[in-house]
Amino acid sequence: MAATETQRAIETVFRIEQARLIGGLARMVRDVDRAEELAQDALVIALAEWPATGIPRNPGAWLMAAAKRRAIDGLRRARMLDRKHAEIARDLEEERDTSVEDLEAAMDDDIGDPLLGLIFTACHPLLSPKARAALTLRLVGGLTTEEIARAFLSSEPTIAQRIVRAKKAIGNAGLAFEVPRGSERALRLASVLEVVYLIFNEGYAATAGEELVRPSLCAEAQRLGRILAGLAPEEPEVFGLLALMEIQASRLATRQAPDGSFIPITEQNRARWDQLLIRHGLAALERAEAFGGADGPYALQAALAACHARALRAEDTDWKRIASLYDRLRAVMPSPIVDLNRAVAHSMAYGPEAGLALVDAIAEAAALRNYAPLPAARADFLFRAGRLAEARGEFLRAAEFTRNAREKEWLLARAAACQ
């Protein structure tokens, strides 16, 4: 394997393991910035050693061990006398000989899960909702400030300041990086659900880069969703979110062609949708509705996904029901994004002109000014209405806004088809 290919493979492995690594380290050193530094140190060590030795069978455990050693060395060099630091050093020393199996068991424990603990800490009430989500996407999703800014329809400096202040607030409060219990857990649950879904969404439709999807992020969000379902077995929105993620994940393998290009849901090979995930998702949706959560935001979105999952062919899709569900969702979760998706649904149910009327009403929304899906949706409506020249202009405008290479290729191809 060429050196550059080996480096890319190592960086891919690190990106998969990064969130758990930071979560485990943060719980040990009680400092998010230091945990991130140690994780990066472990990557540097891996880049130096793995090309010669090969990627280990359990890269996560290897990286954790390397980061622990670096933490211990740092504590020794600094000759820290503070009792707290000494306790951390002793804990790390005691864990140096822990077997890989023990380490994996500790990381997979639901209450002691380091990644879930990191998310609950990042979602502490002392932080604003926007700060909670931004910090979690940075630490757990591994997103850059640019990617998070696009996900929040905000500016990079705003997001950067938000993350720095959130880290400082957590450090000043001396929070423990663990899953809370009882009423404290319930208070943070809504924020945790929000960021878990943001993580899933970044995996389902990457905001930037060469990859259209990041399945590892989707899988991690689903794993966290299943853990949350175990922690809150009668909370309808937990099952609504789990249902939504399971059903959407069932389509991951069909969202892109072999060359990596995007395939819209109306053109996907439904025979390749994962039926096991669909069954799990529908069962979770039934449970959410049974607990009285049919009108919860996640349950409604899961019901929307279920409409597609139940249609064996694209032409069998009940678009009128989908449009009706979006009307209900808009009432409980008003947002420009919901309005845009509602416009798409109405265009499919009642014709492109209906979609154009709705999308034009939200076109001036400040939050969507540089949001690629808005001109992309308008372009599709215009194309279906036979207004090809206008459609071409909108597809090209959407291509200018997107930061995802695969999405840009698809938009440019659609623009070319309008000639």
N, C-alpha and C positions, 0 to 999 in steps of 0.2 A: 504494500500500500504506500503511495507517495506521501511525502512529508505533509503536504498541505491537506491531503485527504485524511491523514491520521489526526492532524490538528483539528480539522472540522468534526471528525467523529468524537474526539475528546470533548470539544466544546458542546456538542449536542448532548452527550451523556451528562455533562455538568449542568446544562440547562434543565434537564429532566430532574436531576437530583438537588438542584440549588435550593428550592424552597424548603424541602425537608431538612437540608443541611443547615440553613439559616435558622429554622425553627428550633432544631435541637441545640445549636450553639447559643442562641439567644436565651434559651431556658437555663443554660449553664452559666453564661457570663453576665446575664441580666443587662445587656447593652446591645441594641440593634445594630448600631454602627460597627461596633467591634465584631459582632457576629458576621456581618457582611464582609469585613476585612479578612477575617479568618477563612471564610468560604473562598474568597479570591486567592488567598495564600495557598489553600489546598489545590485550587485549579492550577496555579503556577507550578506547584510541585508535580501534579499529574502531567502537565505538559512537558516537564523535564524528564519524567521517569517512564510514563506509559509507552512512548514510541519505542523504547527498547524492550520493555517487559510485556507489553500488550495490555489492553484494558482488562482489569480484574473481573472475576466472576460476579463479585458484589461491589460495584463501584461506589455505591452510596456509603457502605461501611468503610471502605478504603479512604474516601474523602473525609469522612467524619473522624477517623483515626488520625489522619494527617493534620486536620484542623485542630484536634485536641492537643496533639504534640506541639504544634505551633503556639497554642494558647499557653501551655505549660512553660515552654521556653520563654515566652514573653513575660510571664509572671516572674520567672526566676531572674531574668536579666534585669528587670526593673527593681528587684528586691523589695517587692511590695510588702509592707508591714500591716497594712489595714486588715482587720480581722475578716471582713467580708471577702476580700481578695484571697486571703489565706484559706478560707473555707472552700472557695471555688477551686483553688489549686489542689486541695486535698481530695475534693470530689473527683476532679479530673484524673488525679494520680490513681485513685481507687478504680476508676473505670477503664484504665489503660489496658488491663488484661482481660476485660470482659469479652466473652466470645461473640462472634458475629451473630450467632443465633439469639443470644440474650439481647443484643442490641436491636435486632430486627423485632423481637417480641415487644421490647419497650416502645419502639416507634410505632407499632401497630396497635397498641393498647388504645381503646377509645378515649378514656378520660385523660390518659397520659400522652396522647398523640401530640408530638411536638409541633407539627404543622397546624393542627386545629388549635393548639394552645397559642401559637403565634397569631392566628387569625382573631381569636377571641380577645387577645391583648390589643391588637391593632384596632379592634372595634370597641374599645372601652368608651364609656359615656363621656369621659373628659375630653375626647376628641369630637370635632364636628363630623356629621355624616360624610361630608365630602372628603375630609381628611382621612377618615377611616378607610373609605374605599380606595383612595389614591395610595395610601401606605400599603394596604394589602396587595394591590395590584403590583406595586413595586417589589415587595418582599416575596410574595407567593407566586405571582404571575411572571416575575422577572421582566416586566415591561420597562421600557425607557420612559423618561419624562415626556418625550414627544408622543409616544404611543398612548400614554395615559391621558395626555392633553387631548388627543383626538377622541379617545373613548368618552371623555367628559365634555367634549366640545368647548374646551378652554384653552388658555395659552400656556406655553411651556414654563415661563417664569412663575406663573401663578401656581402651577402644579409643583414645581421644584420647592417653592417656599412652603407650600402646604405639607410636603413630605418632611422637610427639615424641621418644621415646627412640631409636627406630630411625633417625630422621633425624640425631640428634646422634651416634649411633654411627658412621654412615656418614661424616659430616663429620669426626669425630675421627680416623677411620682413613685419611682421604685417598684413598678408593677411586676408581678410574677408572671412568667410566660407559661400559663397553664389554663386548662378549661375550667371555668368557674362552675359552681354548683348552685342548685336551688333558684331562688328569686333573682340572684345576680345573673345567672345564665339566661333566664327568661328575658331580662331587660336588654341583653345584647343580641338576642337571637335574630331580630329583624335585620340588624346591620350585618350580621354574619351571613344571613341568607342573601342579602344584596351583593356582598363581595364574592361569595361563592359563585353566584350566577354571573358576575362580571368576569371572573376567571374562566368560567365555562365559555362565555361569549367570545373571549379573546382566543380561545382554542378553536371555537367553531367558525369564526370569521376573523382572522388575524388583521389587525388594523394597519400593519406595516410589514415590510420585509418581502422575502422571496416566496414564503410559504402561504398558501391560501388558508390552510387549516393547521392547527397544532394539536393533534389528538392527545398528546400527553397531558396538556392542560385540561382538556375535557375529561379525561379519565380521572385526574386528580380531583376535579370539582365533583364528579359523580361519587368518588370514594368518600369525600367529605360529606356530601349530601346523605349518603347511606349511614354514615356515623351519626349525623344529626338526627336522622329518623329514629335511630336507636336511643338517642338521648332525650328526644321529645316525641314519644310514640303516639301522642294524641293531639299534636299540633298540625292543623290542616295545611298551613302554608309551607311547612317543611315537606309534606308529601306532595303539595302542589309543585314546589320547586324540583323535587326529585323526579316527579312524573315528567315535567317539562324537559329536564336534562336527558332523561333516559330516552324519551321519544325523539328528541332532536339528535342525540348521538347515534340513533339507529340509522341516520342518513349520512353519516360522516364519509363512509367509503364511496358514496355516489356523488359527492359534491364537486369532485374534480375529475377530469379526464386523465388518461395515462400520461399526457404531456403536461399535466398540472393546471390546465385551463379550467375555468369555472363552469359548472353545469347548474342552471337554475332548477328549482324543485319541479317545475312543470315538465322538464326534459329528462329527469333522472330515471334510471332503471329501478323501478320499485321492487322488482324481484330480488334485488340485492340489498334491500333494506333489512336490517337486523331484526328479525321477528321476535327474538327473545327479549331484546331491549324494549321493543314496542309493547310486548305483553307485560313486562315489569312496569313500564310507564303507565299503561292503562290501569293496572292494578293499583298503583300509587294514586292515580287520579281518582279512582273510585273511593279510595280511603279518604282522600282530602274532602271529597263531596259528602261522604258519609259523616264526617265530623262537622258538617255545616259550613264548609269553606268553599262552596261552588263559586262565590263571587269574589274570592280573594285574587289579587293580581297574578300570583303564580299559577293558581288553579285555572284561571281564565286563559292564561297563555298556554298552559298544558292542554286545555280543551281545544284551543286553536290548532296546536300541533297534532292532536288526536284526529282532527278532521282530515288532515293529510294522511295520517297513518292508516286510517280506515278505508281510504280510497285506493282500490287496487290499480286504477288507472288515473292519470292526471285529469282526464275528462270527467271522471266520476266525482271529483272534488265538489263538496257542497259549499260553494263560494258565498251563497246567500247566508248560510249559517255562520260562516267565518266573518262576513261583514257585520252580522248581528252581534257576534261575540266581541268584535272590535268596538262596536258602539258601547257595549257594557264595560269593556276594559277602559275606554276613554273616560267613563264616568268615575271609576275608582282609582285610576292611575293616569291622570292627564299629563301629557308630555308631547313635545313636537315629534318625537320618534313614533309614539303610538299613533299620532295623527297621520304621519306619513304611511305607516303600515295599513292604517284604516283606509287611506286613499287607494292603496294598491288593491286591497280586498274589494272595495266598492267598484273599482274598475273591472275586476274580474267577474263580479256578480252582475253589474248593471251596465257595463260597457266603458270604453276608454274615456269618453266625454265626462262621465260621472267622476272618474278618477281625476281628470284634469281640473274639474271644478273644485274638488277638495284640495288638491295639491297646490293649486294657485293661491288658495286662501291662506296657506301656511308658508308660501315661498319666501316671504319677507321676514320670517322668524329669524332673529339674530343668531340663535343657537345653531341654525341649519345653514347659515350663509355659505360656509365652505364644506358642507357635508356631502360627500360624493353620492350617497344613495338618493338624495333629493333630485338632482338633475337626471340621474340614471332612471328613476321611476318615471319622471316626466317624459323622458325620451321614449321609454317603452310605451307609455300611453299614446304619444304622438305617432309612434311607428304603427301601432295597431289601428290608429285612426286614419292612416294613410298620409300623414303629413310628414313625409320623409325628410325634406330639407331641414325642417325645424327639429326633427328627431336627431338628425346627424349632429347638429350644433349642440344639443343637450348631452349626447353621448360623449362628445369631445370635451365638453365642460366638466363632466363627471370624471373623465380620465385625467384631467388636470388636477383635480382635487385629491384623488386617491393616492395613498402611499403604499398600497399593496401591488407588487409587480404583476401578479397573476390577474388580479381584478382589472388592472390597467389594460392588459393585453385583451381581455374579454370585451371591455368597453370600446377599445379601438376597433376590434373586429366588428362589433355591432354598428359602429359609426360607418365603417366601410360598406356594410351591407345596405346602408341607406342611400347609396349612390343611384 
